[in-house]
């Protein structure tokens, strides 16, 4: 089972610094992220997204996942994606997944203008070492579980049934 983790920061730059630390922790196998994204909401309220994702079994398109998730959370299209009928159905799957309404609302509330957040999809983590390494950045941690069934369904929706 994977966890979707969002860590919110009270400024626009800390999430990117924390992402650098996550990449170091990944190299040391302390955190094994499937996907990492940083989202910044500037003082004018505009969102800026940076992603860094690793290939996973079944060829899941994490870039598309982030785009759809952030579209759902913040009503912003990413990577030039338009919401056609197929993408609308996929948005419904994400909305019905382990990303519950309370988590969605908490993330929306956390990302006020002038703030940033680090998003991770993590399957394996050495918790004590990761917490120690990331604790000096501060932040507010939100977490939502993605069951194996949910991950499979999302992969199938992103790439068809052969992704299972």
Residue frames relative to the residue before (quaternion, step in Angstrom):
aa qw qx qy qz dx dy dz
X 1.0000 0.0000 0.0000 0.0000 0.00 0.00 0.00
X 0.2731 -0.7590 0.5733 0.1438 3.53 -0.95 0.92
X 0.2885 -0.7234 0.5998 0.1834 3.50 -1.30 0.44
X 0.2408 -0.6987 0.6512 0.1722 3.52 -1.12 0.76
X 0.0457 -0.8095 0.5842 -0.0370 3.55 -0.54 1.23
X 0.0669 -0.7610 0.6448 0.0271 3.55 -1.00 0.89
X 0.0660 -0.7760 0.6270 0.0177 3.56 -0.86 0.99
X 0.1878 -0.8143 0.5452 0.0656 3.56 -0.52 1.22
X 0.1453 -0.7862 0.5989 0.0467 3.53 -1.11 0.82
X 0.5120 -0.7039 0.4120 0.2693 3.61 -1.01 0.80
X 0.7247 0.3341 -0.2383 0.5535 3.60 1.24 0.23
X 0.6326 -0.5820 0.3752 0.3469 3.57 -1.28 0.17
X 0.7373 0.4695 -0.2385 0.4231 3.64 1.12 -0.40
X 0.5839 0.6383 -0.3822 0.3249 3.62 1.05 -0.59
X 0.6094 0.5639 -0.3725 0.4146 3.63 0.96 -0.70
X 0.6534 0.5051 -0.3205 0.4640 3.61 0.98 -0.78
X 0.6351 0.5103 -0.3288 0.4777 3.60 1.04 -0.73
X 0.6495 0.5045 -0.3097 0.4772 3.58 1.00 -0.83
X 0.6183 0.5399 -0.3451 0.4551 3.61 1.06 -0.71
X 0.6113 0.5358 -0.3453 0.4690 3.59 1.04 -0.72
X 0.6560 0.5006 -0.3016 0.4776 3.58 1.00 -0.84
X 0.6186 0.5310 -0.3436 0.4662 3.60 1.01 -0.75
X 0.6469 0.5086 -0.3299 0.4626 3.61 0.95 -0.79
X 0.6283 0.5102 -0.3342 0.4829 3.61 1.06 -0.71
X 0.6611 0.4989 -0.3002 0.4732 3.58 0.95 -0.89
X 0.6200 0.5308 -0.3423 0.4654 3.60 1.08 -0.65
X 0.6403 0.5194 -0.3238 0.4642 3.59 1.00 -0.81
X 0.7057 0.4227 -0.2440 0.5137 3.59 1.15 -0.66
X 0.4435 -0.7296 0.4101 0.3206 3.61 1.36 0.13
X 0.3697 0.7107 -0.5051 0.3212 3.59 1.13 0.64
X 0.7455 0.1124 -0.0726 0.6530 3.54 1.15 -0.74
X 0.1113 -0.7747 0.6179 0.0751 3.55 -0.98 0.83
X 0.0484 -0.8402 0.5401 0.0024 3.57 0.21 1.28
X 0.3857 -0.6746 0.5755 0.2549 3.54 -1.12 0.74
X 0.7989 -0.0353 0.0696 0.5964 3.55 1.04 -0.79
X 0.1008 -0.7743 0.6241 0.0295 3.54 -1.17 0.74
X 0.0447 0.7859 -0.6159 0.0328 3.57 -1.02 0.81
X 0.1792 -0.7327 0.6456 0.1193 3.53 -1.20 0.67
X 0.0436 -0.7772 0.6275 0.0179 3.54 -0.94 0.91
X 0.1186 -0.7751 0.6202 0.0247 3.53 -0.89 1.04
X 0.1343 -0.7461 0.6445 0.0998 3.54 -1.02 0.81
X 0.3016 -0.7941 0.4988 0.1721 3.55 -0.30 1.23
X 0.7300 -0.4581 0.2879 0.4177 3.56 -1.28 0.24
X 0.6592 0.4822 -0.3073 0.4884 3.59 1.21 -0.41
X 0.5853 -0.6166 0.3518 0.3917 3.59 1.30 -0.01
X 0.5199 0.6396 -0.4162 0.3839 3.59 1.28 0.02
X 0.3627 -0.7416 0.5312 0.1903 3.57 -1.04 0.89
X 0.0790 -0.7537 0.6518 0.0296 3.55 -1.15 0.81
X 0.0894 -0.8255 0.5573 -0.0072 3.58 -0.69 1.11
X 0.0517 -0.7489 0.6604 0.0195 3.53 -1.12 0.87
X 0.0708 -0.8099 0.5813 0.0329 3.58 -0.85 0.91
X 0.0193 -0.7415 0.6704 0.0198 3.50 -1.31 0.50
X 0.1076 0.8183 -0.5524 0.1168 3.57 -0.32 1.21
X 0.3794 -0.7145 0.5550 0.1936 3.49 -1.26 0.63
X 0.5533 -0.5853 0.4603 0.3735 3.57 -1.14 0.55
X 0.0920 -0.7854 0.6112 0.0335 3.55 -1.03 0.81
X 0.6969 -0.4511 0.3416 0.4406 3.55 -1.29 0.32
X 0.7919 0.2871 -0.2247 0.4899 3.53 -1.01 0.82
X 0.4446 -0.7363 0.4347 0.2671 3.59 1.24 0.05
X 0.1605 0.8136 -0.5452 0.1229 3.59 1.00 0.69
X 0.3384 -0.7323 0.5579 0.1950 3.53 -0.96 0.86
X 0.1996 -0.8157 0.5328 0.1047 3.57 0.01 1.28
X 0.5779 0.5775 -0.3857 0.4288 3.57 1.08 -0.58
X 0.6667 0.4749 -0.2943 0.4934 3.56 0.97 -0.87
X 0.6037 0.5572 -0.3503 0.4499 3.60 1.05 -0.76
X 0.6706 0.4858 -0.3010 0.4730 3.59 0.84 -0.98
X 0.6446 0.5369 -0.3239 0.4374 3.56 0.91 -0.90
X 0.6972 0.4573 -0.2729 0.4800 3.55 0.91 -0.91
X 0.6461 0.5201 -0.3274 0.4526 3.57 0.96 -0.84
X 0.6992 0.4492 -0.2813 0.4798 3.58 0.85 -0.93
X 0.5842 0.5538 -0.3654 0.4674 3.56 1.14 -0.54
X 0.6565 0.5019 -0.2929 0.4809 3.56 1.02 -0.86
X 0.7179 0.4672 -0.2581 0.4469 3.57 0.84 -0.99
X 0.8405 0.2024 -0.0478 0.5004 3.56 0.80 -1.03
X 0.4242 -0.7303 0.4456 0.2970 3.57 1.30 0.11
X 0.5293 0.5963 -0.4283 0.4251 3.56 1.03 0.84
X 0.3296 -0.7221 0.5619 0.2328 3.63 -0.83 0.87
X 0.1594 -0.7886 0.5895 0.0718 3.57 -0.99 0.87
X 0.8359 0.2089 -0.1541 0.4837 3.52 -1.28 0.47
X 0.6349 -0.5767 0.3280 0.3959 3.60 1.07 0.66
X 0.4267 0.7154 -0.4669 0.2969 3.61 1.18 0.32
X 0.2126 -0.7424 0.6228 0.1256 3.52 -0.99 0.90
X 0.4456 -0.6955 0.4941 0.2712 3.56 -1.11 0.61
X 0.0314 -0.7815 0.6222 -0.0328 3.54 -0.14 1.32
X 0.7582 -0.3689 0.2619 0.4695 3.58 -1.28 -0.09
X 0.6741 0.4995 -0.3012 0.4532 3.61 0.92 -0.88
X 0.6787 0.4690 -0.2934 0.4831 3.58 0.94 -0.85
X 0.5941 0.5572 -0.3617 0.4535 3.57 1.11 -0.61
X 0.6449 0.5085 -0.3129 0.4771 3.57 1.03 -0.81
X 0.6516 0.5059 -0.3154 0.4691 3.58 1.00 -0.81
X 0.6000 0.5426 -0.3572 0.4668 3.59 1.04 -0.73
X 0.6336 0.5310 -0.3246 0.4596 3.58 1.01 -0.79
X 0.6401 0.5174 -0.3260 0.4651 3.59 1.00 -0.80
X 0.6551 0.4933 -0.3194 0.4748 3.58 0.92 -0.85
X 0.6531 0.5210 -0.3163 0.4495 3.57 0.94 -0.87
X 0.7171 0.4266 -0.2453 0.4936 3.59 1.07 -0.74
X 0.5129 0.6551 -0.4152 0.3681 3.59 1.26 -0.12
X 0.7677 -0.3431 0.2674 0.4706 3.54 -1.27 -0.44
X 0.5497 0.5845 -0.4073 0.4363 3.59 1.25 -0.04
X 0.1103 -0.8601 0.4965 0.0393 3.55 0.27 1.29
X 0.7124 -0.4794 0.3190 0.4012 3.54 -1.33 0.38
X 0.6377 0.5321 -0.3382 0.4426 3.60 0.97 -0.80
X 0.6421 0.5106 -0.3154 0.4770 3.59 0.98 -0.88
X 0.6429 0.5323 -0.3199 0.4484 3.57 0.91 -0.94
X 0.6897 0.4797 -0.2836 0.4624 3.58 0.86 -0.94
X 0.6316 0.5312 -0.3326 0.4563 3.59 1.02 -0.79
X 0.6515 0.5028 -0.3182 0.4707 3.58 0.98 -0.83
X 0.6362 0.5249 -0.3313 0.4582 3.59 0.93 -0.85
X 0.6794 0.4924 -0.2866 0.4624 3.58 0.92 -0.93
X 0.6496 0.5442 -0.3114 0.4299 3.56 1.06 -0.77
X 0.7486 0.3945 -0.2187 0.4859 3.61 0.97 -0.78
X 0.0277 0.7900 -0.6021 0.1122 3.51 0.23 1.37
X 0.6632 -0.4685 0.3643 0.4560 3.63 -1.16 0.24
X 0.7895 0.2846 -0.2385 0.4887 3.58 -0.99 0.92
X 0.6504 0.4896 -0.3190 0.4853 3.62 1.23 0.31
X 0.1886 -0.7611 0.6050 0.1384 3.55 -1.36 0.03
X 0.1127 -0.7828 0.6071 0.0776 3.55 -1.30 0.28
X 0.2945 -0.7075 0.6196 0.1694 3.50 -1.26 0.67
X 0.1068 -0.7846 0.6096 0.0370 3.58 -0.84 1.03
X 0.0299 -0.7932 0.6079 -0.0207 3.56 -0.97 0.93
X 0.1483 -0.6860 0.6946 0.1578 3.52 -1.23 0.58
X 0.0120 0.8299 -0.5487 0.1006 3.54 -0.37 1.33
X 0.2114 -0.7691 0.5906 0.1226 3.53 -0.94 0.92
X 0.8015 0.1139 -0.0396 0.5857 3.59 0.97 -0.87
X 0.0882 0.7848 -0.6045 0.1046 3.52 -1.03 0.90
X 0.2856 -0.6824 0.6392 0.2102 3.55 -1.15 0.71
X 0.3396 -0.8299 0.4029 0.1833 3.51 0.17 1.41
X 0.6947 0.4911 -0.3118 0.4230 3.61 0.69 -1.00
X 0.6835 0.4720 -0.2918 0.4742 3.61 0.93 -0.84
X 0.6467 0.5156 -0.3219 0.4608 3.59 1.00 -0.78
X 0.6511 0.5093 -0.3153 0.4662 3.58 0.91 -0.89
X 0.6495 0.5185 -0.3192 0.4555 3.59 0.92 -0.88
X 0.6984 0.4827 -0.2743 0.4517 3.59 0.91 -0.93
X 0.7568 0.3918 -0.2107 0.4789 3.60 0.99 -0.78
X 0.5147 0.6944 -0.4035 0.3001 3.60 1.19 -0.40
X 0.6409 0.5440 -0.3482 0.4148 3.63 1.00 -0.64
X 0.5968 0.5439 -0.3716 0.4580 3.62 1.27 -0.14
X 0.3653 -0.7203 0.5034 0.3071 3.59 1.22 -0.41
X 0.3622 0.7615 -0.5048 0.1845 3.55 -1.07 -0.73
X 0.4021 -0.6723 0.5712 0.2451 3.50 -1.41 0.24
X 0.2232 -0.8043 0.5431 0.0914 3.57 -0.68 1.14
X 0.0331 -0.7532 0.6570 -0.0062 3.53 -1.00 0.99
X 0.0667 -0.8190 0.5698 -0.0128 3.56 -0.99 0.82
X 0.0031 0.7725 -0.6349 0.0126 3.54 -1.11 0.76
X 0.3811 -0.7362 0.5142 0.2199 3.60 -0.87 0.93
X 0.1612 -0.7321 0.6532 0.1072 3.51 -1.19 0.73
X 0.3178 -0.7707 0.5194 0.1879 3.59 -0.37 1.20
X 0.6569 -0.4931 0.3806 0.4248 3.58 -1.26 0.33
X 0.6305 0.5323 -0.3315 0.4574 3.58 1.02 -0.78
X 0.6545 0.5080 -0.3125 0.4647 3.58 0.95 -0.87
X 0.6429 0.5153 -0.3239 0.4650 3.58 0.94 -0.88
X 0.6560 0.5094 -0.3112 0.4619 3.60 0.91 -0.92
X 0.6571 0.5131 -0.3087 0.4578 3.58 0.91 -0.93
X 0.6590 0.4981 -0.3139 0.4681 3.58 0.96 -0.82
X 0.6414 0.5116 -0.3267 0.4692 3.59 0.98 -0.81
X 0.6496 0.5105 -0.3142 0.4676 3.58 0.97 -0.85
X 0.6668 0.4986 -0.3035 0.4634 3.56 0.96 -0.84
X 0.6690 0.4990 -0.2967 0.4641 3.58 1.06 -0.75
X 0.8453 0.1506 -0.0232 0.5122 3.58 0.92 -0.91
X 0.6164 -0.5469 0.3633 0.4348 3.61 1.17 0.20
X 0.7284 -0.4754 0.2906 0.3987 3.54 -1.27 0.36
X 0.5980 0.5921 -0.3779 0.3860 3.64 1.07 -0.56
X 0.5600 0.6155 -0.3884 0.3958 3.64 1.21 -0.33
X 0.5663 0.5888 -0.3950 0.4203 3.61 1.17 -0.41
